[in-house]
Amino acid sequence: MKNLSYLFLLLPFSLLLNACTEPAVEQTEEIVEEIEAIAEEKSDAIPVVEIEAGAFELPSLNYSYHALEPSIDALTMETHYSKHHAGYTKKLNKAVEGTEFADMRIEEVLKNLDLSNAALRNNAGGYYNHNLFWEVMSPNGGGEPKDGAFKEDLMNTFESFENFKSVFSSAAGSRFGSGWAWLYINKDGKLAIGSTANQDNPLMSGLEISGFPILGLDVWEHAYYLNYKNKRGDYIDAFFDVLNWDAVEAKYTKFKEYKESK
Ligand code: MN
């Protein structure tokens, strides 16, 4: 009896469905359009994230959230950029408001800040580090640096590209907790690899490493955990597939030229 009443309940619905054949087709077309729109959105759209105006602006990405897949998944990119990086930018703006730092370039802020000022240290670092991070990745990245002064210096310093990769990966893999791995130009003008904790970087004064960063890799769990879970090593390997060597080389060249001009 129970089963029978169930059928009676279904009957009006099946009649309704038959009567609605035409709108159902329209509805299907709408759904197809929506799916196509999502697919299109996924193709090339450069994300736009607006934050309150302040001394520092959130720079736009050069690529869409999904552009670095499969190395970096779209959801990680979206969260990392629109939440974490935007958050550091907003908090940095709050920290510098009404202070001498509001009129400085971010590099000067980092060089001059007091390490005991946690709000400024964390957020100025977070702002600069992520600016650099997005810049040194590209959907067309990977491979090795092209021939030239930078590659020659890299080879002379680390003997081979494979050895460079291994030393850098080990700095990134062995950083305990949250932090960054760096390829930087040290005080003697030589290429060096190191890592720093939290949002610190080699531009800050008084840290264990000091110099000008030309390549940074974020090893905070927020940078990889959604896709790689606890496998930081797999994330580090995948980073090399999107590494934008042209951007790294451009930073190297610009810094060397600046030093020579002084
Ligand atoms: Mn990060």
Residues whose N, C-alpha, C, O or C-beta is under 5 A from the ligand:
A	BS01	MN	D218 W220 A223
